[in-house]
Amino acid sequence: MQVTTKKVASRIKQNRIEAELTQQELADFAGVDRKTINRIENGHFSPNIETLLRISTALGVKPESMFASA
């Protein structure tokens, strides 16, 4: 479970940086708090499916891409 949380955290951060978004901008687009994005990216919080869908949509990526092997 922890490996998956870290993988998702890494993918979200990577996609956010590639999209040239700040944590605040991503949070605004996804309708969540900036602290939530920060906690997810740092692996301190695992997003529920609704939050993951909102973040994926805001980043313009498919939710399943968060779990794909590198």
Secondary structure as the mmCIF struct_conf table of DSSP 4:
data_model
#
loop_
_struct_conf.conf_type_id
_struct_conf.id
_struct_conf.beg_label_comp_id
_struct_conf.beg_label_asym_id
_struct_conf.beg_label_seq_id
_struct_conf.end_label_comp_id
_struct_conf.end_label_asym_id
_struct_conf.end_label_seq_id
HELX_RH_AL_P HELX_RH_AL_P1 GLN A 2 GLU A 18
TURN_TY1_P TURN_TY1_P1 ALA A 19 GLU A 20
HELX_RH_AL_P HELX_RH_AL_P2 GLN A 23 ALA A 30
TURN_TY1_P TURN_TY1_P2 GLY A 31 GLY A 31
BEND BEND1 VAL A 32 VAL A 32
HELX_RH_AL_P HELX_RH_AL_P3 ARG A 34 GLU A 41
TURN_TY1_P TURN_TY1_P3 ASN A 42 GLY A 43
BEND BEND2 HIS A 44 HIS A 44
HELX_LH_PP_P HELX_LH_PP_P1 SER A 46 ASN A 48
HELX_RH_AL_P HELX_RH_AL_P4 ILE A 49 LEU A 59
TURN_TY1_P TURN_TY1_P4 GLY A 60 GLY A 60
BEND BEND3 VAL A 61 VAL A 61
HELX_RH_3T_P HELX_RH_3T_P1 PRO A 63 MET A 66
TURN_TY1_P TURN_TY1_P5 PHE A 67 PHE A 67
BEND BEND4 ALA A 68 ALA A 68
#
